[in-house]
Amino acid sequence: MVSPAMLKGMNTEVYGEGHPFGDPAWYQAYNTPYYNDSHKQFRKLMREYVDEHIMSDLDEKGVIPKEMYLEAGKQGTLALCIGRPWPEKYYGKAPWGFEPDYFHELIMYDEMSRTGSVGFQWGIAGGTTIGLPPVYHHGSEELKQRVVTPCVKGEKVCCLAITEPTAGSDVANLKCSAKLEGDHYILNGEKKWITNGIFADYFTVACRTGKPGVGGISLLLVEKDMPGVETRKMKCSGAWSSGTTYITFDDVKVPKGNLLGKEGKGFQYMMQNFNHERFAFCAMSTRFARVCLEDSLKFAGKRKTFGKTLIQHPVIRWKVAEMARMIEATHNWLEWITFQLNTMPKMEAMLKLGGHTALCKVQCTKVMEYCAREAAQIFGGLSYSRGGQGEKVERLNREVRAMAIPGGSEEIMLDLGVKQSTKLAQMAKMFAEAAPQQAAAKL
């Protein structure tokens, strides 16, 4: 029996429903070096916002209501999607009374992913997270005022158009081209699997403006109402409300002023946002895995077989334990990466974290895939039926590939992670060897 005296000095602050492993450890009375009172305040705001405005099955309808975008803009969640610093010039001050950091963004993705819907997450935040940062960081001031402001307020939507029918992870070989003729680029080509494309107002388009390879790629801001732009919604296994789209550009006249940054720097600009994009993938995937675990625990506590609840069967506890150990380990790695993003200058983060974010994305999506499968085994036939008790598990089983392939497939990420980490280690060794010589030269 635990007495009040024994609890004195202990952390007993529990937030949420309190299911084992149903929320990150710092929700469940464990100490953390990462979160302060502003994070706790933001966590409460996000949970209430999600429970009140989002916890409904929007994916079956295949569309997210416009009012939901406007509410997301009002809450500040869309502006939070584009990374740091907070875009005060284009949004105004953060509505929560404090300047957010990457842990606030992690909390946002984590809480919103409680919906158990990849379609909703990518529908409401996907285009903004990956399509708007190049405009925010490299667009002219006129473009920023015209595009960034309405997008972070939920009035407009911006998406990223890189992938083509014949070029996915191999960005250097994309074929979409733009030729400068006077004051306009003439854009021709196709884009495929473009998130938010069917309802986006703006497209951040990667296209070839010069020589073959990465040095000939530029980014253009294309507007949906420009003549020659055609969009067609694609039929996919899942993520229905995210608006996955096939886009055709047929002699589209794009003003020269819609060039983002400099010609030939498009690949470099895309690389600058990859860590942030994969960070978002990791945050979402890890909570999706946790949703599978939490729903399994709830179900296993009430479903009976052979005179016992499922959770009383050792084999089911084994499944829960396997999911839990993977999720907790993965979430700890994710928090470590978030801390690095929070504390490193941008150039240092770009240099050091590429390999880690690539490998972490693989870890997160593989854990999501494992948990979706094991949860389906626990739910049985209910995980094969759309709707009902197994609704989230059924949906997440269909949507695993929507997290594992975009943003860099597992095979590409694994290779990239090793190559970048090896290069980084070689650089560190070189600096270490040069340090004594530099010190001696100063004497």
Disulfide bonds with the S-S distance in Angstrom:
none
